[in-house]
Amino acid sequence: QPAGWGEWSIRYLTFSPNPPERQGGKLLSRMLYLPWLIVIVLGLLKICIAFTATSSHHPAHAEKIPSLNRRQDRSIQESEWREYCSGCQRPQPQCLCDNLPSEKISLDTHVLILQHPVEFRRKTISTVPLLKLVLEHCQVLVGRSFDVQLERIITDSCSSGRVPLLLFPGPDAITLENPDAMQQLANNAHLGGTSSAAVPGMRPPSKHLLIIVDGTWTQAKRMLKNTPILLERCQAIQFTGTSDRSIYDSIRKQPDDYCLSTLESCERSLRLLEPSDPKIEEASHHLLESLKAMILTQMEYERLHLEKHPDLIRNVSKLKAKKERQEELMPSQVKHDDYAELQEGYTIRALVESDGKYVDSRWPFRSNKSLVMIERQIRADNINATKYGSSICLGIEFDDEKELVACIIRHRNGSVGILHVDEEHRRFGLGEALLKEATKALAGRKEDTFAYIIDGNKASEALFTKLGWKKVNPLGKKGTGKRKAKRLWMYSSK
């Protein structure tokens, strides 16, 4: 070995400038720590590798990231198109403004709704928001206990001569259908602090504060238990059962046949409390019509949503029972397959936005922008279907393939068009069925029913003529070749 090699190597290992002869046995003892140092370093490397494996770059987690991004993108897209109506504060496809009064109706009876937080989150199917949109004097409190708030509200109502009434059945509740119910309410006005003794010279009160608990029976009982002031200072009232089932049962199963929704219970109580008020008829009309419109829009939304996403159906028997209730309660409004009769194997249905690609592929005048236009028209027709109860953008699917084989839509200018039937499915009356249904839907809306047919399309002309359509200018000069023109055809039910 070269001279000095051992000296410098030992100096390097011991990190000491002193010569090895001065180190003695210290060198050997220090070198014994080297294996432990190696073990510690390897352990740290193993921890780092394990940490890296469980990070977001691991293949097992890399598959989840795109799905998360898709969910985020979908929520962003939904927030972009899910615009809300400024009048009824509902999504635009479920707008109820046509069924609401131009101005809120003022009644002598004020309404106070005590809503459970779980019911508050059911915004699209809750009937409480409709009460606030129709009645001027309607207040909603959300919570599980209301002693502090109710103390002030009841005191203010009693000082203004209003009897606090709690709509809740029980042995001590006054039945509003009884002939002497109003007299009993006047006699028991002292419960809330309203009486002739409390306010000298005051006549028996005729105004009321109607308090309604919004929640399931279990939630309502618990809310009453947590708010003892309700039974201490309010007179309980009830009404007799009715043989008419609640139409609300169409979208949400009721505990029993005699159960009503919060809106229906409020409407019936107001009728019994103010039978002679001329405004009660108007209020009752708007309350029930808005409820009916809400149910119809929700039924239509569910139908379109399940058609677009059939994989979301989990309980087939439950869905079937729901459709049976809808058939029973609202038979004239349910979307059953009452379209024109087709040969076995064919089914006619409303188009959904995902069908736009099929329609665009069959249109001879398609362009790079036509798909967006078609999808927009289908989406607009779905919105109008919730209002009118009928669709114009229709398609026919073959059962064996579950794919569309025919279609018809309504263009942006209001005309009927893109009536198409695939070649192998023609001569089965599919085109006639589609045109007949679209014509019937437009006639039901009392809108102009028209279409444009290019000169020389004899098959379409014969079909439209068969169903009662007429060419507006039958004597017009026909074009040939590239000079072919679109001719206006119209339908009149008269």
Order of alpha helices (4+ residues) and beta strands (2+ residues): alpha-alpha-alpha-alpha-alpha-alpha-beta-alpha-alpha-beta-alpha-beta-beta-alpha-beta-alpha-alpha-beta-alpha-alpha-alpha-beta-alpha-alpha-beta-beta-beta-alpha-beta-alpha-beta-beta
